[in-house]
Amino acid sequence: MEGLRYWLSQQPVNRGSQPWPYYLAILVGYELPILILAAGGVLVALRRINPARGLIVWTAFAYLVIYSWASERFPWLVVHPLVPIILLAGLGCQWLWEIGRSRGVPRVAYLAGAAALVAVMLVLAVPVVFREPSNPRQLLVAVQTSPELVEVRDRLEWLYASAPADRPPTVVIDTSDSATWPWAWYLREWPVQWTDLAANPEAARGADVVLSVAGNVARLPTLREGGRPSRSSHRAWWLPDWDDAGVGDWFGWLTARRTFGSVGSLDAVELRAPQGW
């Protein structure tokens, strides 16, 4: 009961800032063939009702309704309604198989249909999984930390590991614009100075490395000769204009992943000061 009370108390927070149709958009955008087959599975389950089929139908609809109602909406939570929907799609496939056998449909037609289904699923899956897994135009991508930050993390970890135990490097990280994340996780085992450099730029003086929001760099003390600034993307996001989007907007996204609404990004700069400031 405590867990239920906690999540009910979180309803006004709306983590993810997405509206209730969010999971419907994801399912249509990435699982459309599964949804079509699942619709056939629902018809089969209702015509040949038994406890197992009824449970699958109830679970699919209940999960979709409950997770759409819950205000914390993120891409990974779509797995919960998707699993029973896939089971319904299996019923739909079986139904098509039985109809085809009763009408003498040749096996080559089934193979062609299966190949077409696999091709469509690959077209939908490959871009978001392999080609642009951190591109915010994909609704399966939440507000996304840039992959470039992994390289910055690796350099910092090497710096910490190679420094004398009694003299760890001084690393200052800008906390403005919520830039603390993902550094609070990546560097959780290392000493870090957290400072809002927009309000206190002098805190960078004396640091070996400063990770600053790009907009605050001009306020910082000047690096001496040999200093190495390196710019990278910190995060990017897309917030669709759900209220005002039209059919054309959604058709453009479904067919070409064209964004509409607010698209934004935050750049950061890594400043290394081997000769000081």
The 8 nearest C-alpha neighbors of each residue, nearest first, counted from 0:
[[1, 3, 2, 4, 5, 6, 7, 8],
 [2, 0, 4, 3, 5, 6, 7, 8],
 [1, 3, 5, 0, 4, 6, 7, 8],
 [2, 4, 0, 6, 5, 1, 7, 8],
 [5, 3, 1, 7, 2, 6, 0, 8],
 [4, 6, 2, 8, 3, 7, 1, 9],
 [7, 5, 9, 8, 3, 4, 2, 10],
 [6, 8, 4, 9, 10, 5, 3, 69],
 [7, 9, 5, 6, 10, 4, 11, 12],
 [10, 8, 6, 7, 12, 11, 5, 13],
 [9, 11, 70, 7, 12, 8, 13, 69],
 [12, 10, 9, 13, 8, 70, 7, 14],
 [13, 11, 9, 10, 14, 70, 71, 8],
 [14, 12, 70, 71, 16, 11, 10, 15],
 [15, 13, 71, 16, 12, 72, 70, 17],
 [14, 16, 17, 72, 73, 71, 13, 141],
 [17, 15, 14, 13, 18, 72, 71, 70],
 [16, 18, 15, 72, 21, 19, 13, 14],
 [19, 17, 20, 21, 16, 241, 70, 72],
 [18, 20, 67, 21, 68, 17, 22, 70],
 [21, 19, 23, 22, 18, 24, 67, 17],
 [22, 20, 24, 19, 23, 18, 17, 25],
 [23, 21, 25, 24, 20, 26, 77, 67],
 [22, 24, 26, 20, 25, 21, 27, 63],
 [23, 25, 27, 21, 22, 26, 28, 20],
 [26, 24, 22, 28, 23, 27, 29, 21],
 [25, 27, 30, 23, 29, 28, 24, 22],
 [28, 26, 31, 24, 25, 30, 29, 23],
 [29, 27, 25, 26, 253, 24, 30, 31],
 [28, 30, 26, 123, 27, 25, 31, 124],
 [31, 29, 26, 33, 27, 32, 28, 34],
 [30, 32, 27, 34, 33, 29, 35, 28],
 [33, 31, 35, 34, 30, 36, 116, 120],
 [32, 34, 36, 30, 31, 35, 88, 37],
 [33, 35, 37, 31, 32, 36, 38, 30],
 [36, 34, 32, 38, 37, 33, 31, 39],
 [35, 37, 88, 91, 33, 39, 38, 34],
 [88, 36, 38, 87, 40, 34, 39, 35],
 [39, 37, 41, 35, 40, 36, 34, 42],
 [40, 38, 91, 42, 36, 37, 41, 43],
 [39, 41, 91, 90, 87, 37, 43, 38],
 [40, 42, 44, 38, 43, 39, 45, 37],
 [43, 41, 39, 45, 40, 44, 46, 38],
 [42, 44, 40, 46, 41, 45, 47, 39],
 [43, 45, 41, 48, 47, 52, 42, 46],
 [44, 46, 48, 42, 43, 47, 41, 53],
 [47, 45, 43, 44, 48, 42, 41, 49],
 [48, 46, 44, 45, 43, 49, 52, 42],
 [47, 49, 45, 44, 46, 52, 53, 50],
 [48, 50, 52, 51, 53, 47, 44, 54],
 [51, 49, 53, 52, 54, 48, 55, 44],
 [52, 50, 54, 53, 49, 55, 48, 56],
 [53, 51, 55, 44, 54, 49, 50, 48],
 [52, 54, 50, 56, 51, 55, 49, 57],
 [53, 55, 57, 51, 52, 56, 58, 50],
 [56, 54, 58, 52, 53, 57, 83, 59],
 [57, 55, 53, 59, 58, 54, 52, 60],
 [56, 58, 54, 60, 55, 59, 61, 53],
 [59, 57, 61, 55, 56, 60, 62, 54],
 [58, 60, 83, 56, 80, 62, 57, 61],
 [61, 59, 63, 57, 62, 58, 64, 56],
 [62, 60, 58, 64, 63, 59, 57, 65],
 [63, 61, 80, 65, 59, 64, 60, 58],
 [62, 64, 60, 80, 66, 61, 65, 67],
 [63, 65, 67, 61, 62, 66, 68, 60],
 [66, 64, 68, 62, 67, 63, 61, 69],
 [65, 67, 69, 68, 63, 64, 62, 72],
 [68, 66, 19, 64, 65, 69, 63, 22],
 [67, 69, 65, 66, 64, 19, 70, 63],
 [70, 68, 66, 67, 71, 65, 10, 72],
 [69, 71, 13, 10, 72, 68, 14, 11],
 [72, 70, 14, 13, 69, 15, 73, 10],
 [73, 71, 15, 70, 17, 14, 74, 76],
 [72, 74, 75, 76, 15, 71, 141, 77],
 [75, 73, 139, 76, 77, 141, 140, 72],
 [74, 76, 77, 73, 78, 139, 79, 72],
 [77, 75, 78, 74, 73, 79, 72, 66],
 [78, 76, 79, 75, 74, 80, 81, 22],
 [79, 77, 81, 76, 80, 75, 82, 74],
 [78, 80, 77, 81, 82, 76, 62, 83],
 [81, 79, 62, 63, 59, 82, 78, 77],
 [80, 82, 78, 84, 79, 83, 77, 85],
 [81, 83, 85, 84, 80, 79, 78, 86],
 [84, 82, 86, 59, 85, 81, 55, 80],
 [85, 83, 81, 87, 86, 82, 59, 37],
 [84, 86, 88, 82, 83, 87, 81, 89],
 [87, 85, 83, 89, 88, 84, 90, 82],
 [86, 88, 37, 40, 84, 90, 89, 85],
 [37, 89, 87, 36, 91, 85, 86, 90],
 [90, 88, 86, 92, 87, 91, 93, 85],
 [91, 89, 40, 87, 93, 88, 92, 94],
 [90, 92, 40, 39, 88, 36, 94, 89],
 [93, 91, 89, 95, 94, 90, 96, 88],
 [92, 94, 96, 90, 91, 95, 97, 89],
 [93, 95, 91, 97, 92, 96, 90, 98],
 [96, 94, 98, 92, 93, 97, 99, 91],
 [97, 95, 93, 99, 94, 98, 100, 92],
 [96, 98, 100, 94, 99, 95, 93, 101],
 [99, 97, 95, 101, 96, 100, 94, 102],
 [98, 100, 104, 96, 102, 97, 101, 103],
 [101, 99, 103, 97, 102, 98, 104, 96],
 [100, 102, 98, 99, 103, 97, 104, 96],
 [103, 101, 99, 100, 104, 98, 97, 105],
 [102, 104, 100, 101, 99, 105, 98, 106],
 [103, 105, 99, 102, 100, 106, 108, 101],
 [106, 104, 107, 108, 103, 109, 99, 100],
 [107, 105, 109, 108, 110, 104, 111, 100],
 [106, 108, 110, 109, 105, 111, 104, 112],
 [109, 107, 111, 106, 110, 105, 112, 104],
 [110, 108, 112, 106, 107, 111, 113, 105],
 [109, 111, 107, 113, 108, 112, 114, 106],
 [110, 112, 108, 114, 109, 113, 107, 115],
 [113, 111, 109, 115, 114, 110, 108, 116],
 [112, 114, 116, 110, 115, 111, 109, 117],
 [113, 115, 111, 117, 116, 112, 110, 118],
 [114, 116, 118, 112, 113, 117, 111, 119],
 [117, 115, 113, 119, 114, 118, 112, 120],
 [116, 118, 120, 114, 115, 119, 121, 113],
 [119, 117, 115, 121, 116, 120, 114, 122],
 [118, 120, 122, 116, 121, 117, 115, 123],
 [119, 121, 123, 117, 122, 118, 124, 116],
 [122, 120, 124, 118, 123, 119, 125, 117],
 [123, 121, 119, 120, 124, 125, 118, 126],
 [122, 124, 120, 121, 29, 125, 119, 126],
 [125, 123, 121, 122, 126, 127, 120, 128],
 [124, 126, 128, 129, 121, 127, 122, 123],
 [127, 125, 130, 129, 128, 131, 124, 123],
 [126, 128, 132, 131, 125, 124, 129, 130],
 [129, 127, 132, 125, 126, 124, 130, 131],
 [128, 130, 125, 126, 127, 131, 132, 124],
 [131, 129, 126, 127, 132, 128, 125, 133],
 [130, 132, 127, 134, 133, 126, 129, 128],
 [133, 131, 127, 128, 134, 129, 130, 140],
 [134, 132, 131, 143, 135, 140, 145, 146],
 [133, 135, 131, 136, 132, 137, 140, 143],
 [136, 134, 236, 137, 237, 140, 133, 235],
 [137, 135, 134, 258, 138, 237, 256, 257],
 [136, 138, 135, 139, 140, 134, 127, 256],
 [139, 137, 140, 136, 25, 135, 141, 74],
 [138, 140, 74, 137, 141, 25, 127, 75],
 [141, 139, 138, 137, 135, 133, 143, 142],
 [140, 142, 143, 139, 73, 74, 135, 138],
 [143, 141, 236, 235, 140, 144, 135, 234],
 [142, 144, 234, 141, 235, 133, 145, 236],
 [143, 145, 234, 233, 146, 235, 142, 181],
 [144, 146, 234, 147, 233, 148, 232, 143],
 [145, 147, 148, 149, 144, 133, 150, 232],
 [148, 146, 145, 149, 150, 231, 232, 151],
 [149, 147, 151, 150, 146, 145, 152, 233],
 [148, 150, 152, 147, 151, 146, 153, 145],
 [149, 151, 153, 148, 152, 147, 154, 146],
 [152, 150, 148, 154, 149, 153, 155, 147],
 [153, 151, 149, 155, 150, 154, 148, 156],
 [152, 154, 150, 156, 155, 151, 157, 149],
 [155, 153, 157, 151, 152, 156, 158, 150],
 [156, 154, 158, 152, 157, 153, 159, 151],
 [155, 157, 159, 153, 158, 154, 160, 152],
 [156, 158, 160, 154, 155, 159, 161, 153],
 [159, 157, 155, 156, 161, 160, 162, 154],
 [158, 160, 156, 162, 157, 161, 155, 167],
 [159, 161, 157, 158, 162, 156, 163, 155],
 [160, 162, 158, 159, 157, 163, 156, 164],
 [161, 163, 159, 167, 160, 158, 164, 166],
 [164, 162, 166, 165, 167, 161, 160, 159],
 [163, 165, 166, 167, 162, 160, 161, 159],
 [164, 166, 163, 167, 162, 168, 159, 161],
 [165, 167, 163, 164, 168, 162, 169, 159],
 [168, 166, 162, 164, 163, 159, 165, 169],
 [169, 167, 207, 170, 159, 166, 162, 158],
 [170, 168, 206, 207, 167, 171, 208, 191],
 [169, 171, 208, 191, 209, 206, 207, 192],
 [172, 170, 192, 209, 193, 191, 210, 203],
 [173, 171, 210, 193, 209, 194, 192, 211],
 [172, 174, 211, 195, 194, 196, 175, 210],
 [173, 175, 195, 179, 178, 194, 177, 193],
 [174, 176, 195, 177, 173, 178, 197, 196],
 [175, 177, 178, 174, 212, 179, 265, 173],
 [178, 176, 175, 179, 174, 180, 173, 181],
 [179, 177, 174, 180, 176, 175, 173, 212],
 [180, 178, 174, 177, 182, 183, 181, 173],
 [181, 179, 182, 178, 183, 177, 184, 144],
 [180, 182, 184, 183, 185, 179, 144, 178],
 [183, 181, 185, 180, 184, 186, 179, 187],
 [182, 184, 181, 187, 180, 186, 179, 185],
 [183, 185, 187, 182, 181, 186, 180, 188],
 [184, 186, 182, 187, 183, 181, 152, 188],
 [187, 185, 189, 188, 182, 184, 183, 191],
 [186, 188, 184, 183, 189, 185, 182, 190],
 [187, 189, 186, 190, 185, 184, 191, 183],
 [188, 190, 186, 187, 191, 159, 156, 167],
 [191, 189, 192, 188, 170, 186, 167, 169],
 [190, 192, 170, 171, 193, 189, 169, 172],
 [193, 191, 171, 170, 172, 194, 190, 169],
 [194, 192, 172, 171, 191, 173, 174, 195],
 [195, 193, 173, 174, 196, 172, 192, 171],
 [194, 196, 174, 175, 173, 197, 198, 199],
 [197, 195, 200, 199, 198, 173, 194, 215],
 [196, 198, 195, 215, 199, 200, 175, 218],
 [197, 199, 196, 195, 200, 194, 175, 201],
 [198, 200, 196, 201, 197, 202, 195, 194],
 [201, 199, 196, 219, 202, 218, 203, 197],
 [202, 200, 203, 199, 204, 219, 220, 196],
 [201, 203, 200, 204, 199, 196, 194, 171],
 [204, 202, 201, 206, 200, 205, 171, 209],
 [205, 203, 202, 201, 206, 276, 220, 275],
 [204, 206, 203, 275, 276, 207, 169, 202],
 [207, 205, 169, 208, 204, 203, 170, 171],
 [206, 208, 169, 272, 271, 170, 168, 273],
 [209, 207, 271, 170, 206, 270, 272, 171],
 [208, 210, 171, 270, 170, 269, 172, 211],
 [211, 209, 269, 172, 268, 173, 171, 270],
 [212, 210, 173, 268, 267, 213, 209, 172],
 [211, 213, 267, 214, 215, 268, 266, 173],
 [214, 212, 267, 215, 266, 268, 216, 211],
 [213, 215, 212, 216, 217, 266, 267, 211],
 [214, 216, 213, 218, 212, 217, 197, 211],
 [217, 215, 219, 218, 213, 214, 211, 212],
 [216, 218, 215, 219, 214, 220, 213, 221],
 [219, 217, 216, 215, 200, 220, 197, 196],
 [218, 220, 200, 216, 217, 221, 201, 203],
 [221, 219, 276, 204, 222, 201, 218, 203],
 [222, 220, 276, 219, 223, 217, 204, 218],
 [223, 221, 276, 226, 272, 220, 224, 275],
 [222, 224, 276, 226, 275, 274, 225, 221],
 [223, 225, 226, 222, 274, 275, 272, 276],
 [224, 226, 223, 227, 274, 273, 272, 222],
 [227, 225, 272, 222, 271, 224, 223, 273],
 [226, 228, 271, 270, 225, 229, 272, 269],
 [229, 227, 270, 269, 271, 268, 226, 230],
 [228, 230, 269, 268, 270, 227, 231, 271],
 [231, 229, 268, 267, 269, 228, 232, 266],
 [232, 230, 267, 266, 268, 233, 147, 229],
 [231, 233, 266, 234, 145, 267, 265, 147],
 [232, 234, 266, 145, 265, 267, 144, 231],
 [233, 235, 144, 145, 143, 265, 264, 232],
 [236, 234, 264, 143, 263, 142, 135, 265],
 [237, 235, 142, 135, 263, 262, 264, 143],
 [236, 238, 262, 135, 261, 239, 136, 263],
 [237, 239, 261, 260, 262, 240, 236, 17],
 [240, 238, 260, 241, 259, 237, 261, 258],
 [239, 241, 260, 242, 244, 243, 238, 259],
 [240, 242, 239, 244, 243, 18, 260, 238],
 [241, 243, 240, 244, 239, 245, 18, 260],
 [242, 244, 240, 241, 245, 260, 239, 248],
 [245, 243, 241, 240, 248, 242, 246, 249],
 [244, 246, 248, 247, 243, 249, 250, 242],
 [245, 247, 249, 248, 250, 244, 251, 252],
 [248, 246, 250, 245, 249, 251, 244, 252],
 [249, 247, 251, 245, 246, 250, 244, 252],
 [248, 250, 252, 246, 251, 247, 253, 245],
 [251, 249, 247, 253, 252, 248, 246, 254],
 [252, 250, 248, 249, 257, 254, 253, 255],
 [251, 253, 256, 257, 249, 255, 250, 254],
 [254, 252, 250, 251, 28, 256, 255, 249],
 [253, 255, 251, 252, 250, 256, 257, 249],
 [254, 256, 252, 257, 251, 253, 250, 258],
 [257, 252, 255, 253, 254, 258, 251, 136],
 [258, 256, 252, 251, 255, 259, 136, 248],
 [259, 257, 136, 252, 256, 260, 239, 237],
 [260, 258, 239, 248, 240, 261, 257, 244],
 [259, 261, 240, 239, 238, 262, 258, 237],
 [260, 262, 238, 237, 239, 263, 259, 240],
 [263, 261, 237, 236, 238, 260, 264, 235],
 [264, 262, 236, 235, 237, 261, 265, 238],
 [263, 265, 235, 234, 236, 266, 262, 232],
 [264, 266, 234, 233, 232, 235, 267, 263],
 [267, 265, 232, 233, 213, 231, 212, 264],
 [266, 268, 212, 213, 231, 233, 211, 230],
 [269, 267, 230, 211, 229, 213, 210, 231],
 [268, 270, 210, 229, 228, 209, 230, 211],
 [271, 269, 228, 209, 208, 227, 268, 229],
 [270, 272, 208, 227, 226, 207, 273, 228],
 [271, 273, 226, 275, 207, 274, 208, 222],
 [274, 272, 275, 226, 271, 207, 225, 227],
 [275, 273, 272, 223, 225, 226, 224, 276],
 [276, 274, 272, 273, 223, 205, 222, 207],
 [275, 222, 223, 221, 204, 220, 205, 272]]
